[in-house]
Amino acid sequence: MNTGSFASKYRKGTTTHWTVATPVLPGRRATDYPVAVFLHGLGGNNRGIFDGLGAHAVLERHLAAGGTPIAIAAVDGGDTWWHARADGSDTQSMLVKEFVPFLGARGYDLGRIGLFGVSMGGFGALLLASQARLPGIRAVAAMSPAVWDSYDARIDSAFDSPADFAAHDVFALRPKLAATPKRIDCGTEDELIATVREYVRGLPSPVEGGFQPGGHDEAYWRSVLPNIVSFLGWHLG
């Protein structure tokens, strides 16, 4: 794995760290792969997908089973819910205008991008895939996405106002995902399951994934991550 950091103009005063796990295969350049970009959850960072969920080991098993070689990249997004906020931060633009171009400059294939995320990051991945700001997206996956069908003052950490919610309403944006392969998983003991089910019901079909026993925690996410990686590998191949 490679790690590094940069100063983002969209996250002023904060050092933005990143990690990329890349297959090492004979006869292939280390960066000559499609890339799956991970968006972390609330309180997380670029290391969570690897340290907490073991994505590098999942990727190794995926490759050993003959899966499509892909890189997995993650970057810090803070707790700003992966969209522009009233405080001037804009982690979605950081991702689109800084981090993904950085990956392209290093040789990764930006014509084959996958997005996936967990909780807050699942919301962010679905939002970005719906808004068509990033050419090259071939698939999107979300684990326990934190989605809501209406504004509530109790979620003001995610949105600055009812107008901000309306501008980033993933329920209203569902038709935009008609042509995008998508997978959504959520644990049946997760407190978000009712709204996740409602979100999935209104998506243009087909939708892969499902609802399995588990909560809103790393144990559940580790259980579904191998299927997420296989899904992304299939569609990025």
C-alpha positions as CSV (number, residue, x, y, z in Angstrom):
1,M,0.0,0.0,0.0
2,N,1.1,3.6,-0.7
3,T,0.2,6.5,1.5
4,G,0.6,10.3,1.4
5,S,-1.0,13.6,2.0
6,F,-1.8,16.9,0.3
7,A,-3.2,20.3,1.2
8,S,-6.7,20.7,-0.3
9,K,-8.1,24.0,-1.2
10,Y,-11.5,22.6,-0.3
11,R,-10.4,21.6,3.2
12,K,-8.4,24.7,4.3
13,G,-6.3,24.3,7.4
14,T,-6.5,20.5,7.3
15,T,-4.0,18.0,6.0
16,T,-5.7,15.4,3.8
17,H,-4.3,11.9,3.9
18,W,-4.8,9.1,1.4
19,T,-4.0,5.4,1.0
20,V,-4.0,3.3,-2.1
21,A,-3.8,-0.5,-2.2
22,T,-2.6,-1.8,-5.6
23,P,-2.2,-5.4,-6.9
24,V,1.3,-6.4,-7.8
25,L,1.2,-8.8,-10.7
26,P,3.9,-10.0,-13.2
27,G,4.0,-8.0,-16.3
28,R,1.7,-5.3,-15.1
29,R,2.6,-1.7,-14.1
30,A,1.7,-1.1,-10.5
31,T,-0.7,1.6,-11.5
32,D,-2.2,0.1,-14.6
33,Y,-5.6,-0.7,-13.0
34,P,-9.1,0.6,-12.6
35,V,-9.7,2.1,-9.2
36,A,-12.4,1.7,-6.6
37,V,-12.6,4.9,-4.5
38,F,-13.8,4.4,-0.9
39,L,-15.7,7.1,1.1
40,H,-15.5,6.6,4.8
41,G,-18.1,7.1,7.5
42,L,-18.6,9.6,10.3
43,G,-15.5,9.8,12.5
44,G,-13.5,7.8,10.0
45,N,-10.5,8.4,7.8
46,N,-8.6,7.0,4.8
47,R,-7.2,4.1,6.9
48,G,-10.6,2.7,8.1
49,I,-11.2,0.5,5.0
50,F,-7.8,-1.1,5.5
51,D,-7.2,-1.1,9.3
52,G,-10.8,-1.7,10.4
53,L,-12.3,-3.7,7.5
54,G,-9.2,-5.4,6.1
55,A,-9.7,-4.4,2.5
56,H,-6.1,-5.3,1.5
57,A,-6.7,-8.9,2.6
58,V,-10.1,-9.0,0.9
59,L,-8.4,-7.7,-2.3
60,E,-5.7,-10.4,-2.1
61,R,-8.4,-13.1,-1.8
62,H,-10.3,-11.5,-4.7
63,L,-7.3,-11.7,-6.9
64,A,-6.4,-15.3,-5.8
65,A,-9.9,-16.3,-6.9
66,G,-9.3,-14.9,-10.3
67,G,-11.1,-11.6,-9.8
68,T,-10.4,-8.5,-11.9
69,P,-7.3,-6.7,-10.6
70,I,-8.4,-3.3,-9.2
71,A,-6.9,-0.8,-6.9
72,I,-8.7,0.5,-3.8
73,A,-8.1,4.2,-2.9
74,A,-9.3,6.1,0.1
75,V,-8.9,9.7,1.2
76,D,-9.8,11.8,4.3
77,G,-13.1,13.6,4.1
78,G,-13.7,14.7,7.6
79,D,-17.3,14.7,9.0
80,T,-18.7,17.0,6.3
81,W,-20.9,14.4,4.6
82,W,-19.1,14.5,1.3
83,H,-20.8,17.6,-0.1
84,A,-20.3,21.4,0.0
85,R,-21.1,22.9,3.4
86,A,-21.8,26.4,4.7
87,D,-18.4,26.5,6.5
88,G,-16.7,26.6,3.0
89,S,-15.5,23.0,3.0
90,D,-16.4,20.9,0.0
91,T,-15.1,17.3,0.2
92,Q,-17.0,16.2,-2.8
93,S,-15.1,18.7,-4.9
94,M,-11.9,17.7,-3.2
95,L,-12.6,14.1,-4.4
96,V,-13.6,15.1,-7.9
97,K,-11.1,17.9,-8.6
98,E,-8.1,16.9,-6.6
99,F,-7.9,13.3,-5.5
100,V,-9.2,11.5,-8.5
101,P,-7.1,13.6,-10.9
102,F,-4.1,12.8,-8.6
103,L,-4.9,9.1,-9.1
104,G,-5.0,9.6,-12.9
105,A,-1.7,11.3,-12.9
106,R,-0.2,8.3,-11.1
107,G,-1.5,6.1,-13.9
108,Y,-4.7,4.6,-12.7
109,D,-7.5,4.1,-15.3
110,L,-10.0,7.0,-14.8
111,G,-12.2,5.5,-17.5
112,R,-13.1,2.7,-15.0
113,I,-13.9,4.1,-11.6
114,G,-16.0,2.4,-8.9
115,L,-17.4,4.3,-5.9
116,F,-18.2,2.6,-2.6
117,G,-18.7,3.8,1.0
118,V,-20.0,3.0,4.4
119,S,-22.7,4.9,6.3
120,M,-22.0,8.6,5.7
121,G,-19.7,7.5,2.9
122,G,-22.4,5.3,1.5
123,F,-24.6,8.4,1.2
124,G,-21.6,10.3,-0.3
125,A,-21.0,7.6,-2.9
126,L,-24.7,7.4,-4.0
127,L,-24.8,11.2,-4.1
128,L,-21.7,11.6,-6.3
129,A,-22.8,8.8,-8.6
130,S,-26.2,10.4,-9.0
131,Q,-24.8,13.9,-9.7
132,A,-22.7,12.9,-12.7
133,R,-19.7,15.1,-11.7
134,L,-17.2,12.3,-12.2
135,P,-16.8,10.8,-15.7
136,G,-15.8,7.1,-15.8
137,I,-18.0,5.8,-13.0
138,R,-18.8,2.2,-13.8
139,A,-20.5,1.1,-10.6
140,V,-21.5,2.3,-7.1
141,A,-21.9,0.3,-3.9
142,A,-23.0,1.4,-0.4
143,M,-22.9,-0.4,2.9
144,S,-25.5,0.8,5.4
145,P,-25.9,4.1,3.7
146,A,-27.1,7.0,5.9
147,V,-30.0,8.2,3.8
148,W,-33.2,10.0,4.7
149,D,-36.3,10.7,2.7
150,S,-37.0,14.1,4.3
151,Y,-35.2,16.8,6.3
152,D,-35.2,16.6,10.0
153,A,-33.4,19.0,12.4
154,R,-31.9,16.0,14.1
155,I,-29.7,15.4,11.0
156,D,-28.3,19.0,10.9
157,S,-24.8,17.7,11.1
158,A,-25.4,16.2,7.7
159,F,-27.1,19.2,6.1
160,D,-27.0,22.9,6.9
161,S,-30.7,23.6,6.2
162,P,-33.8,22.2,4.5
163,A,-32.5,23.9,1.3
164,D,-29.2,22.1,1.7
165,F,-31.0,18.8,2.1
166,A,-33.1,19.4,-1.0
167,A,-29.9,20.2,-3.0
168,H,-28.5,16.8,-2.0
169,D,-31.6,14.6,-1.8
170,V,-30.5,11.2,-2.9
171,F,-34.1,10.0,-2.9
172,A,-35.0,12.6,-5.5
173,L,-31.9,11.7,-7.5
174,R,-32.6,8.0,-7.7
175,P,-33.7,8.1,-11.4
176,K,-30.2,9.4,-12.3
177,L,-28.8,5.9,-11.3
178,A,-30.8,4.1,-14.0
179,A,-27.8,3.3,-16.1
180,T,-25.3,2.7,-13.3
181,P,-24.7,-0.8,-11.8
182,K,-25.5,-0.5,-8.1
183,R,-25.3,-2.6,-5.0
184,I,-26.7,-1.7,-1.5
185,D,-26.4,-3.8,1.6
186,C,-27.7,-3.1,5.1
187,G,-28.0,-5.1,8.3
188,T,-31.5,-6.1,9.5
189,E,-30.7,-4.8,13.0
190,D,-29.5,-1.4,11.7
191,E,-31.5,1.6,12.8
192,L,-31.3,2.9,9.3
193,I,-32.9,-0.1,7.7
194,A,-36.4,1.3,7.2
195,T,-35.1,4.3,5.1
196,V,-32.6,2.2,3.3
197,R,-35.3,-0.3,2.3
198,E,-37.4,2.7,1.1
199,Y,-34.5,4.1,-0.9
200,V,-33.8,0.8,-2.6
201,R,-37.5,0.2,-3.4
202,G,-37.5,3.4,-5.5
203,L,-34.3,2.8,-7.4
204,P,-34.4,1.8,-11.1
205,S,-33.7,-1.9,-11.2
206,P,-31.6,-3.9,-11.1
207,V,-30.1,-3.4,-7.6
208,E,-27.7,-6.0,-6.2
209,G,-27.0,-6.7,-2.5
210,G,-29.7,-7.1,0.1
211,F,-30.5,-7.1,3.8
212,Q,-28.6,-9.6,5.9
213,P,-28.4,-10.2,9.7
214,G,-26.2,-7.5,11.3
215,G,-26.0,-4.0,12.7
216,H,-24.4,-0.7,11.9
217,D,-20.9,-1.9,12.7
218,E,-17.6,-3.2,11.4
219,A,-18.5,-6.8,12.0
220,Y,-21.4,-6.4,9.5
221,W,-19.3,-4.4,7.0
222,R,-16.5,-6.9,7.1
223,S,-19.0,-9.7,6.3
224,V,-20.3,-8.0,3.1
225,L,-17.0,-6.4,1.9
226,P,-15.9,-9.4,-0.1
227,N,-19.1,-9.3,-2.1
228,I,-18.7,-5.6,-2.6
229,V,-15.2,-6.0,-4.0
230,S,-16.3,-8.8,-6.3
231,F,-19.2,-6.6,-7.5
232,L,-16.8,-3.7,-8.2
233,G,-14.3,-6.0,-9.9
234,W,-16.9,-7.4,-12.2
235,H,-18.1,-4.0,-13.4
236,L,-14.6,-2.5,-13.6
237,G,-13.2,-5.4,-15.6
